[in-house]
Amino acid sequence: MAETPILDALIHTVERLRVPLHVPGHKQGRVLPSAFATWLGQAAKLDLTELPGLDNLHQPDGCILASQQLTAAYYGSDQCLYSVNGSSAGIMAAILACAEGRKVLFAGPFHQSAWRGLVLADAEPVFLPSRFHAEQCRHEPPSPEHLRQALAAHPDTAAVFVTSPTYHGVVADVATLAEICHSEGVPLIVDEAHGAHFGLIEAFPKHSVAAGADVVIQSVHKMLPGLTQTAWVHVTGDLVSAATLERWLLTLQTTSPSYLLLASLDVAQAWLREEGPRVATETMNVLAEAGLLPSEMPFADPLRHWLPTGSLELSMTIRSALQESGIYVELADGLGVLSVFGFGITRAEVSRYLSVVNRVLQQTPTSRATGFVPYELEQMGTLAIRPRRAFGKPAEWVPVQKALGRVSAGMVTPYPPGVPVVVPGQRLDEPCVQMLTALSDMHSDIHGMRDGLIAVLQDETT
Ligand SMILES: Cc1ncc(COP(=O)(O)O)c(C=O)c1O
């Protein structure tokens, strides 16, 4: 049996506890409203606080530390830190620890928590060009050559940030990217929020700790059997101070972390050693039999299925048809339909999914909408104003044509492909205004623009 120090300590405490004279106020479920208590069941008993023997996430030296060490040993990282505030907190902490007041080079699409990290750290982003694959309706993995060139052009880079896998399941060549970063003495942060299962069996892509990344952030709740909000952060090597990262990570979390979430992290690390490999192999067999394994392996996550449509209408038709059959997908947008098969999916479920999707596709004359504009995310360069200074400043809405030379107050994101073309703090130059005008003339769905208007800073000097 794999060790589960947090769960063991909780059970030990629950078995001894007779009179709870402490928070939380629901008293192990005793005074929980019954409509909720019925669903929560026995779990309410485990929702305790920092009682003797239960350690403290903010200064761990008992069961929490032991569990974190087990997770670090499993992945081969130097230190693993638990987060009850998702990968979001881990990503912000990583940027704060690596790049406070300095430059971060972004290779490919990034989650909004990375942008929040830049704001908190008063750091400056530099964007690598990111090629959009029109047929696949998703971004290609970052190019090592682009990274090499960008590091040469920005020798003051404090950290490189990569998302792998992306939401759409694209896996980067992290080993090569790490090698390039390390040759310049720069740490590589990998947002592996969707890839905590990587490396579990041979058939999966290697995880980014094994690939040599310095900081790896993984949501346990996304792909492993973990409760929502659970995540962990790995630190390896000496380019990043684990102590500094831990301080930031704790600063970004509650002082009352849920023991249900901590226990969930604990049992997830045990699951990886015990049932995990068998369940993973069974899942892969089911997907292989159904012909659903991606051809791009190992540069694609086999547990998610991306169906590119390039058409909002088609995506919505597929989603509705699936929903009528009781099947709920992760996402459907103008680019395609994303299904997270995850672990434990059965043959019957896969064939039910396929029969609905195939029926809709057969009834659809063309699988691609007209007017779909694939594009390459151009180098956005450095910004006129750092994200921190642009954050929350008074803005005004002006017609795009009148925005030339002004500084953007928000993000502008056309759907498809759902990747920002303008970020807060960016000065709107001629090519940018032309591109925004063309996009708005096409009546694309553009977040951050309203009726041809764009938000710019009222006063960029303050
Ligand atoms: C690529 C990526 N990174 C990070 C996050 C944030 O993860 P969490 O929900 O665990 O905070 C998400 C959330 O969807 C994501 O898609």
The ligand as an ORCA input file, in Angstrom:
! r2SCAN-3c Opt
* xyz 0 1
  C      -3.338     26.180    -19.328
  C      -3.891     26.454    -17.959
  N      -3.052     26.831    -16.985
  C      -3.491     27.088    -15.742
  C      -4.823     27.010    -15.423
  C      -5.271     27.305    -14.026
  O      -5.430     26.101    -13.303
  P      -6.301     26.013    -11.986
  O      -7.728     25.901    -12.402
  O      -5.816     24.741    -11.325
  O      -6.036     27.208    -11.151
  C      -5.736     26.615    -16.408
  C      -7.172     26.531    -16.089
  O      -7.999     26.173    -16.851
  C      -5.257     26.340    -17.713
  O      -6.093     25.977    -18.712
*
